[in-house]
Amino acid sequence: MINNLKISFFFVFTLWIVFVVDLIIPIKLTSFGLLPRTPMGLVGIFTCVFLHGSLFHLISNTIPLFVLTFMVLTFYKKNSIGVFLFVITIGGLLVWIFGRTSYHIGASGLIYGLVAFLISCGIFQRNAQSIIISVIIVILYGGLIYGVFPTQSYISWEGHLFGALAGVFCGYIFRKKENSRQKEQL
């Protein structure tokens, strides 16, 4: 568990380092965000998670990302890297295809994906541990559901929506792997 806390802290700390570097250097790193349907936007699929437009934006992503990263690492250790890569890649690719033509930045798409993954694991796996985790996540982050609707023009609701969809799909995929693992043990 200590190692999972360290990894979670390091991941979030990296976002803060990138933010500080963005403040110091003359080039705005946010221009490396996800810009839909552009070649550079494909790179942004992987860089946008680390870029934040303001201190408030970064602060609002810090605690949820730390908590959710820790939970995925702790309870889904074997699949954790796959979960992160899947949510970032598939969620980002869907934003690149369907998103508004503006820069999409921030870790909230990943946050929505991790929330959706943890909740969907409870639904798809139906074991006591995954159901308890799912209920805890609904209590802590259930209010995020409103973020998938276009309410404010400066918020990437597309990142939220497609991150969440990628998280649900990821939960479904890993359910099959979890079930086959359980059958092998029998």
N, C-alpha and C positions, 0 to 999 in steps of 0.2 A: 504493500500500500504506500509506503514511503516513496518508493520509486515512481509510482503513478502520480503522486503529488508533485514530485520533482519534474516529471515530464510535463504535466499540466501547467505548472508554474513557468517552465522554460518556454512552452508554446505561447502562453499569454505574454510573457516578458518579451518575446520576439516581436510581437505586435507593437509594444511600447517602444522598443528600440527603433523599429521602422518609422514610427510616428515622429520620434525625436529627430532622426536623420532627415526626414521629410521637412521638418521645420528649419533645419540648419542649412541644407544644400539649396542652391538657387533653382534647381529643376524640381518641379512638383511631381512627386512620385505617383500621385493620384492619376496622372495621365497614363500610367501603366495599368489602370483598372480595366475592367471588362467592358469593352465598347462593342455592342452587338454587330454581327455581320461584317466585321473588319478583320484583316489578318492579324493585326496587333491585339485585337480583342481576344483572339484565341490564347495568346500568352496571358492575358488578363484573367482567364478562367482560373489560373493557378496563383496569380499575384494579388487579385482583388481581396482575398481573405485577409491579407496583411496590411492593407491600406485603409486609412480612416480619414474622413474629411474634417473632423474637429475633435477636440478633447472630449466633449460630451459624447460624441459618437463612439469613441474608443472606450470611455468609461462604461457606457451602457452595454458594451459587448464583453467587457472584461470578466465580470463575475459569472454570467451565464456560461461563457466559453470555458472558464476554469472548471466549474462544477460539472458540466456535461462531458468535458474531456476526461476528467477524473472518473466519472461514472462509466463511460464506455471502456476506458482502460481497465477499470477494476472488474467489471462484470462481463465484459465481452473481449477479454484480452487477446484471444487467438484471432479474432476477426477485426480488432480495432484499427489496424492500418488500412485494411480493406474498406472498412466503414468510412473512414476519413477520406480516402482517395475516391471512393465511389460517390459520396455526397458532393465533394468539391467538383469532381469531373462531370458527372451527369447533371447535377444542378446547374453548374456553370455553363455547360454546353446548351442546356435548354434555355437559359437566359440569353446566351449568344444567338440562338436561333430566333427566339420569340420576344425578347426584351425590347423595351423602348430604346431608341437611339440616343443614349446618354451614358455617361460612365457609371458603372455599377461597382461600388467598392464597399468593403466592410466584411466582417465575419458573421453577420446576421444570417446569411444564407446557410452557412455551415451550422450555426446555432439551431435554426429551424430544422435542418436535416437531422441533427443529433437528437433533438426533441422527438421528431417524428419516428426516428429509428427506435429509440428507447420505448416509446409508447407502442409502436407496432410490434415490437418483440413480445410484449405482454399479450397482445391480441393473437399473434401467429403461433408463438411457442406454447402458450397456455401452461406454463409450469409456475409454481408458487413464486420463485425468485423473480422471474420476468414480469409477472403480474404485479407484485409489490413495487418493483422499480417503476413500472408503468404508472401506477397510481400516484407514486411520489412525484413523478415528472408532471403528471396532469395537475396536481395540486400546486407545484412550484411554477410551472410554465404554461398552464392551460390558457391563460389570457393571451398568449402569443397568436392564437388563431385569428385575431382581428388584423394582424399584420400582413395577411395574405391578400387583403383587399386594397385596391388603389384609393387610399384616403388622402395622402399628401404627395405632391409631385416630386419632392426631393428624397423620398424614401423608395428604395427598390423593392416594391411589393413582389415583383417578378422573382427576385433573388430569394425572398421568403417562401413564395409559393413553390418554385421549382426545387429549392433546397428541401422543403418538406416532402414533396413528391419523391425526390431521390431517396430521402430517409425512409419513407414507407416501403418503397421498392427494395431498398437494401435490407430492411427488416424481413421482408418476404423471402428474399434470396437466402439470407442467412438462416431463416427458419428451416429451409430444406436441408442445409448443411448440418444444422443442430439436430434435426430429426434423424438424419442418416448416421450421425455420430452416436446418438443414443441407441439406435438399432445395432450398430457394430458392437457396443458394449454388452448388449444382451447376448 
